[in-house]
Amino acid sequence: MRCERAEDTSHALKLNNEGKLIGFVLACVGVVVVVVVVVVVVVVVVVAVVVVVVVVVVVVVVVVGNQRETQWDSTS
C-alpha cells in the first residue's frame, strides 16, 4: 500500500511539474503574443501618422502653389 501511494504521489508531482511547465510556456507565449500585438499596433499608428503628415504637407504645398499662381496671374 505504501509503495503504491508513493508512486501515486510521485506521479502526481510529475503531473504538477508538467502543469507548471506548460503554464510557464503558455505564459511566455502569451507575453510574446502581447508584445507582437503592441509592436504591430505601434507600427500601424506610426505609419498612419506619417501618411497623415505627408497628405497634409502635399495639400498645403498644392494650395500654396495655386495661390501663388493666381497671384502671379492677377499681377501680370
QUIBELMO-V389293 format. One record per pair of residues at least 12 apart in sequence whose C-alpha atoms are under 7 Angstrom apart, sorted by the first residue. I is the first residue (numbers start at 1). J is the second residue. Records with the same first field share a line. If there is no record, write none. Layout:
# QUIBELMO-V389293
I->J  J
This chain:
# QUIBELMO-V389293
none
